[in-house]
Amino acid sequence: MVKIEEFVKTYESKTTKNISELTEVLTNLDLQDDEFEFTDKEGNEKTVKQKVIVVNDEKYRVPISVIQQLKVMIEDNPAIKKFKVKKTGEGKDNTRYTVIPIL
């Protein structure tokens, strides 16, 4: 058993990061299904499904728009093995992702 004051000193919240936080991503990483639950402003329980990759034991969310862009790029050039993602904007409706191949 541990005291609260001791536990909180080393506690780190488990959150899913965003793929744009990585400097580069390999195309051969496993894409996994993930989900989490939260309570919205009205008190309703919601479940969110998402795609993630795991890098160094950390989950990184992969937005569908990134998957769509990468699909087009790999169809055009199957030799792409690395890419990075640039994120612009804030909020659900204003965030945009740009996939940049690394040659």
Backbone bond lengths (Angstrom), bond angles and torsions (degrees), N, CA, C in turn:
res aa  C-N    CA-C-N  psi(-1)  N-CA   C-N-CA  omega(-1)  CA-C   N-CA-C  phi
1 M - - - 1.447 - - 1.534 108.72 -
2 V 1.327 115.48 144.08 1.456 119.63 -177.10 1.533 109.30 -126.45
3 K 1.313 115.26 145.70 1.463 120.24 177.92 1.527 109.64 -75.70
4 I 1.321 115.86 146.80 1.465 121.07 -178.89 1.520 110.79 -54.67
5 E 1.323 117.27 -45.34 1.469 120.25 -177.04 1.529 112.27 -61.67
6 E 1.322 117.51 -30.91 1.465 120.90 177.58 1.531 110.76 -77.95
7 F 1.315 116.25 -40.63 1.456 121.05 -178.92 1.521 111.80 -62.34
8 V 1.329 117.53 -45.42 1.462 120.60 -175.60 1.522 113.14 -68.09
9 K 1.309 117.84 -21.32 1.464 120.44 178.28 1.523 112.41 -65.44
10 T 1.322 117.09 -31.53 1.466 120.99 -177.48 1.517 113.23 -111.30
11 Y 1.338 117.54 1.72 1.464 121.16 -176.83 1.516 111.16 -69.78
12 E 1.325 115.09 134.11 1.456 121.93 173.33 1.517 107.28 -128.17
13 S 1.317 116.22 126.67 1.460 121.73 -179.18 1.522 109.85 -66.18
14 K 1.332 115.56 135.28 1.463 120.29 176.69 1.520 108.56 -84.82
15 T 1.313 115.93 109.37 1.457 120.46 178.51 1.519 109.15 -129.40
16 T 1.310 114.80 156.96 1.450 119.94 175.62 1.512 107.78 -92.24
17 K 1.308 115.80 127.20 1.454 121.07 178.33 1.525 109.47 -84.52
18 N 1.314 116.58 178.91 1.456 121.46 -179.54 1.520 109.60 -108.84
19 I 1.316 117.12 142.92 1.462 122.51 -178.30 1.532 111.69 -56.17
20 S 1.318 117.24 -27.17 1.470 120.46 179.99 1.528 112.23 -68.84
21 E 1.323 118.02 -12.44 1.458 121.67 177.25 1.527 112.52 -77.83
22 L 1.328 117.45 -13.06 1.465 121.77 179.67 1.533 110.11 -87.97
23 T 1.321 117.22 143.36 1.466 120.57 178.91 1.520 111.84 -75.99
24 E 1.336 116.82 -26.65 1.459 121.79 174.33 1.522 109.21 -158.06
25 V 1.333 115.23 153.84 1.467 121.84 -179.05 1.521 107.54 -132.61
26 L 1.318 116.25 134.22 1.459 121.26 176.56 1.518 109.59 -85.36
27 T 1.320 117.36 140.10 1.467 120.66 -178.46 1.529 112.72 -73.41
28 N 1.327 118.30 -11.70 1.462 119.88 -178.39 1.533 113.27 -94.70
29 L 1.341 117.93 9.60 1.463 120.57 176.79 1.530 109.93 -71.49
30 D 1.327 116.56 149.64 1.458 121.41 178.23 1.523 109.89 -74.08
31 L 1.322 115.88 129.19 1.455 122.94 175.04 1.522 106.95 -94.45
32 Q 1.338 116.73 123.10 1.454 120.97 -173.16 1.524 111.11 -117.56
33 D 1.339 115.66 151.89 1.457 121.34 171.63 1.520 108.61 -83.12
34 D 1.327 116.18 140.25 1.455 121.53 -179.31 1.522 107.55 -145.49
35 E 1.310 116.67 158.08 1.460 119.99 175.12 1.517 109.32 -151.55
36 F 1.328 115.01 156.34 1.456 120.74 174.76 1.519 108.64 -145.30
37 E 1.318 114.57 159.92 1.454 120.48 -179.85 1.518 109.65 -115.40
38 F 1.335 115.67 149.34 1.454 121.22 175.05 1.526 108.48 -151.81
39 T 1.304 115.67 167.07 1.457 121.97 177.71 1.525 108.04 -106.03
40 D 1.336 116.54 125.47 1.463 119.77 -179.38 1.536 111.05 -78.79
41 K 1.324 116.64 -179.26 1.467 122.08 -175.35 1.524 112.99 -61.73
42 E 1.334 116.86 -26.57 1.459 121.19 179.56 1.534 112.58 -88.44
43 G 1.331 116.96 0.13 1.463 120.76 179.28 1.517 114.41 88.99
44 N 1.335 117.56 9.73 1.466 121.83 179.36 1.520 110.88 -86.56
45 E 1.327 115.59 137.05 1.465 120.69 175.60 1.527 109.08 -75.07
46 K 1.311 116.92 131.21 1.467 122.66 179.42 1.523 108.99 -125.46
47 T 1.332 115.32 145.84 1.457 121.49 174.52 1.527 108.08 -116.20
48 V 1.314 115.86 129.27 1.462 121.63 179.14 1.519 107.87 -112.58
49 K 1.334 115.73 126.84 1.464 121.06 175.28 1.519 107.76 -100.44
50 Q 1.335 115.57 142.55 1.453 120.18 -178.22 1.522 110.59 -152.01
51 K 1.324 115.42 163.14 1.462 122.17 172.99 1.526 107.42 -99.13
52 V 1.328 116.33 139.41 1.462 121.25 179.47 1.524 110.44 -137.53
53 I 1.318 114.68 157.82 1.460 122.08 165.57 1.525 106.37 -117.66
54 V 1.317 116.63 156.93 1.458 120.92 178.43 1.529 107.90 -116.66
55 V 1.332 115.13 123.24 1.460 122.20 178.48 1.523 107.17 -129.77
56 N 1.317 116.98 122.78 1.471 122.18 -178.43 1.530 111.74 51.48
57 D 1.320 115.92 47.06 1.468 123.41 178.30 1.527 114.03 62.82
58 E 1.321 118.31 16.89 1.466 122.78 176.16 1.523 108.80 -114.06
59 K 1.332 116.57 138.02 1.461 120.95 176.74 1.526 109.62 -87.30
60 Y 1.335 114.91 136.36 1.463 121.82 176.30 1.524 108.37 -124.87
61 R 1.327 116.17 123.57 1.461 121.45 179.86 1.519 110.30 -70.81
62 V 1.337 115.41 137.94 1.460 122.03 178.15 1.529 107.76 -115.33
63 P 1.327 117.73 102.75 1.465 119.85 -179.93 1.531 111.85 -62.43
64 I 1.321 115.84 149.85 1.470 121.60 -179.79 1.527 110.66 -59.21
65 S 1.328 118.19 -35.31 1.471 120.02 179.72 1.527 111.25 -62.77
66 V 1.327 117.78 -32.31 1.469 121.47 176.27 1.524 109.31 -68.34
67 I 1.331 117.03 -43.91 1.466 121.49 179.06 1.523 109.99 -61.01
68 Q 1.327 117.06 -42.65 1.469 120.89 -179.71 1.532 111.50 -63.42
69 Q 1.326 117.23 -44.94 1.472 120.28 179.02 1.523 111.38 -64.73
70 L 1.318 115.96 -42.66 1.459 120.38 -178.83 1.524 111.22 -65.27
71 K 1.311 117.23 -36.35 1.472 121.77 177.36 1.527 110.38 -57.85
72 V 1.318 116.71 -47.68 1.466 121.42 179.51 1.529 110.65 -62.63
73 M 1.326 116.96 -43.77 1.466 120.80 -178.74 1.524 112.21 -64.07
74 I 1.335 116.32 -43.00 1.466 119.94 -177.59 1.527 110.86 -72.59
75 E 1.332 117.44 -33.41 1.462 119.36 174.79 1.525 110.25 -62.60
76 D 1.308 116.98 -38.79 1.461 122.13 -179.77 1.525 112.28 -76.93
77 N 1.352 116.38 -35.08 1.461 120.94 -177.98 1.529 109.49 -142.00
78 P 1.332 117.93 88.36 1.464 121.19 -178.74 1.530 114.36 -63.51
79 A 1.319 117.71 -10.74 1.461 120.84 -179.53 1.531 112.87 -78.93
80 I 1.326 118.37 -7.05 1.468 120.47 179.12 1.524 108.93 -64.87
81 K 1.313 115.82 123.39 1.465 121.54 -179.17 1.521 112.91 -117.86
82 K 1.352 116.42 -17.91 1.464 121.09 -179.23 1.517 109.11 -139.69
83 F 1.328 114.76 150.43 1.452 120.44 176.31 1.523 108.89 -154.64
84 K 1.316 115.83 167.90 1.455 120.99 171.25 1.521 107.49 -133.11
85 V 1.324 115.35 163.75 1.456 120.82 -176.89 1.519 109.18 -124.37
86 K 1.324 115.69 128.65 1.458 121.07 176.19 1.520 108.33 -103.50
87 K 1.322 115.45 130.04 1.463 121.92 -179.28 1.523 108.67 -108.84
88 T 1.336 116.60 132.17 1.458 121.14 174.99 1.519 108.53 -129.43
89 G 1.313 116.34 152.36 1.457 121.65 179.31 1.512 112.29 83.27
90 E 1.311 114.65 173.20 1.461 121.72 -179.34 1.517 109.48 -136.90
91 G 1.300 116.70 153.98 1.451 121.46 176.38 1.516 112.76 84.52
92 K 1.312 114.91 164.08 1.467 121.36 -174.64 1.526 112.85 -59.47
93 D 1.321 117.54 -41.78 1.462 120.50 -174.27 1.524 114.32 -91.67
94 N 1.325 118.16 -14.17 1.466 120.47 -174.90 1.519 114.47 -111.15
95 T 1.331 117.93 1.31 1.460 120.65 -179.28 1.530 110.13 -85.91
96 R 1.318 115.36 132.35 1.469 122.24 177.50 1.519 108.48 -127.40
97 Y 1.341 114.98 144.35 1.461 121.35 179.00 1.528 109.05 -120.44
98 T 1.324 115.24 139.22 1.455 121.71 176.14 1.526 107.91 -122.96
99 V 1.326 116.28 125.11 1.470 121.00 178.70 1.523 108.34 -91.07
100 I 1.338 115.95 128.72 1.458 121.59 -177.82 1.534 107.83 -120.58
101 P 1.348 116.90 115.11 1.472 118.25 179.09 1.517 110.65 -68.81
102 I 1.320 115.69 144.67 1.463 121.51 175.76 1.528 106.61 -109.41
103 L 1.305 115.38 115.78 1.475 120.05 -176.24 1.495 112.60 -95.90
